Amino acid sequence: MSRIGRQPISIPKGVEVRVLDGNVLVKGPLGQLQWGLNPGIQASIENGEVSLSRIDDSAKLKALHGLTRAELANQVKGVKDGFQENLEVMGVGYRAQIQGSELSFSVGYAHPVSIGLPKGVEASVDKQTSISLKGIDKRMVSLVAAQIRNMKVPDVYKQKGIKYVGEILRKKAGKAGKK
């Protein structure tokens, strides 16, 4: 069995998990999420825990077993506590601002760059250089954060760009110059 897939997911207070027609519905104080089960994966709820099993030991089902368990664990955590990603805009004149349901960036291009926020992801900008993304779906929050970072990946020489808070950047030395 998959080492991750065989671990049961404990259901905290205030969270309700139901298995309906090949889908797992997770409801909590912050909202609800749904995950479609592969036909080879079965979910059962007993003693306040969700357990997953698979019908055979094919390589594909082994991979899906662990993936499904990780996704459901993230959904249970998300509907109870939520997820947050923090990004930092670094560089002279670089800034971010919210315009309706879009984030607009001035990051060294000749024009402002905008990215739309999907449903379920909220953004806040502090001091035009700190971006905070919040939501109950870890996949969506992380995907939007990655898209924002990829707009202007930090430069290895001047460290200008968009980075995750806490991310350690490697700085390269410039040219040695003439001797």
C-alpha positions in Angstrom: 0.0 0.0 0.0 1.0 3.6 -0.5 2.5 4.9 2.7 0.7 8.2 2.4 -2.5 6.7 1.1 -3.0 4.2 3.9 -2.9 6.9 6.6 -6.4 7.8 7.7 -7.5 11.5 7.7 -9.0 12.6 11.0 -12.0 14.8 10.7 -11.9 17.8 13.2 -14.9 19.3 14.9 -16.9 21.6 12.7 -16.0 19.7 9.5 -18.4 17.3 7.8 -17.2 14.8 5.2 -19.6 12.8 2.9 -19.0 10.3 0.2 -21.6 10.7 -2.6 -21.5 8.9 -6.0 -17.8 8.7 -6.4 -17.3 12.2 -5.0 -16.1 13.3 -1.6 -17.8 16.5 -0.3 -16.0 18.4 2.5 -17.9 21.1 4.4 -16.5 23.4 7.1 -16.9 26.8 8.6 -15.1 28.5 5.7 -16.9 26.8 2.9 -17.1 23.5 1.0 -15.0 21.6 -1.5 -15.5 18.6 -3.6 -13.1 16.0 -5.0 -13.9 13.4 -7.6 -12.7 9.9 -6.7 -11.1 7.7 -9.4 -13.2 4.5 -9.9 -10.3 2.4 -8.6 -10.2 4.3 -5.2 -12.8 3.9 -2.5 -13.4 6.1 0.5 -15.1 5.1 3.8 -15.8 7.1 6.9 -15.6 5.4 10.3 -14.8 6.6 13.8 -14.4 10.2 12.7 -11.7 9.3 10.1 -11.7 9.0 6.3 -9.9 5.9 5.0 -9.0 5.3 1.4 -8.4 1.9 -0.3 -7.8 0.8 -3.9 -9.1 -2.1 -5.9 -5.7 -3.4 -7.2 -2.0 -2.6 -7.0 -1.4 -1.1 -10.4 1.2 1.7 -10.6 -1.4 4.2 -11.6 -3.7 3.4 -8.7 -0.8 3.5 -6.2 0.0 7.0 -7.3 -3.6 8.1 -7.3 -4.1 6.6 -3.8 -1.5 8.9 -2.3 -2.6 11.9 -4.3 -6.2 11.5 -3.3 -5.3 11.2 0.4 -3.1 14.3 0.2 -5.8 16.3 -1.6 -8.6 15.3 0.9 -6.3 16.1 3.8 -5.7 19.5 2.3 -9.4 20.1 1.7 -10.2 19.2 5.4 -7.6 21.6 6.6 -8.7 24.3 4.1 -12.4 24.3 5.0 -11.4 24.6 8.7 -8.4 27.0 8.7 -7.8 28.1 5.1 -4.5 28.6 3.3 -2.4 31.7 2.8 0.5 32.5 0.6 2.5 35.7 1.0 4.6 37.3 -1.8 6.9 40.3 -1.8 7.6 42.7 -4.7 11.2 43.8 -4.7 12.7 46.5 -6.9 12.7 50.3 -7.3 9.4 51.4 -8.7 8.0 47.9 -8.6 4.5 47.8 -7.0 1.2 45.9 -6.9 -2.4 47.1 -6.5 -5.9 45.6 -6.6 -8.3 46.7 -9.3 -11.6 45.0 -8.8 -11.1 41.3 -9.1 -7.6 41.7 -10.7 -4.1 42.3 -9.4 -2.2 44.8 -11.4 1.6 45.0 -11.3 4.2 47.5 -12.4 7.4 45.3 -12.5 9.7 46.9 -15.0 7.7 46.3 -18.2 6.6 49.1 -20.5 3.0 48.4 -19.4 1.2 47.2 -16.3 0.6 43.5 -16.1 -2.7 42.2 -14.7 -3.7 38.8 -13.4 -7.3 37.8 -12.7 -8.2 36.2 -9.4 -10.2 33.0 -9.6 -13.3 32.4 -7.5 -12.3 31.4 -4.0 -9.0 33.3 -3.9 -8.9 36.6 -2.1 -5.9 39.0 -2.3 -4.8 41.9 -0.2 -1.9 44.3 -0.9 -0.1 46.1 1.9 2.3 49.0 1.1 2.2 48.2 -2.6 4.9 45.6 -2.1 3.4 42.8 0.0 0.7 40.5 -1.4 -1.3 38.1 0.6 -3.4 35.4 -1.0 -6.1 33.5 1.0 -8.5 30.8 0.2 -9.8 27.4 1.2 -8.4 25.5 -1.8 -4.7 25.0 -1.5 -4.2 24.1 -5.2 -5.8 27.4 -6.3 -4.0 29.6 -3.8 -0.7 28.0 -4.7 -1.4 28.2 -8.4 -2.2 31.9 -8.3 0.9 32.5 -6.2 3.1 30.7 -8.7 1.6 32.6 -11.6 2.2 35.9 -9.9 5.8 34.9 -9.1 6.4 33.8 -12.7 5.5 37.3 -13.9 8.8 38.6 -12.8 11.1 35.9 -11.3 13.8 37.5 -9.1 17.0 38.4 -10.9 20.0 36.5 -9.6 22.2 39.7 -9.8 20.1 42.5 -8.5 17.4 40.5 -6.7 14.6 42.5 -8.4 11.3 40.7 -9.0 8.5 38.9 -7.1 9.4 36.3 -4.5 7.7 34.3 -1.7 8.1 35.6 1.8 10.8 33.5 3.4 12.3 32.4 0.1 16.1 32.5 0.1 17.5 33.8 -3.1 20.9 33.0 -4.4 22.8 36.1 -5.4 25.5 35.9 -8.0 28.6 38.2 -8.1 28.8 40.6 -11.0 31.7 40.8 -13.5 35.1 40.8 -11.9 36.2 43.7 -13.9 39.6 44.6 -15.5 42.8 44.0 -13.5 
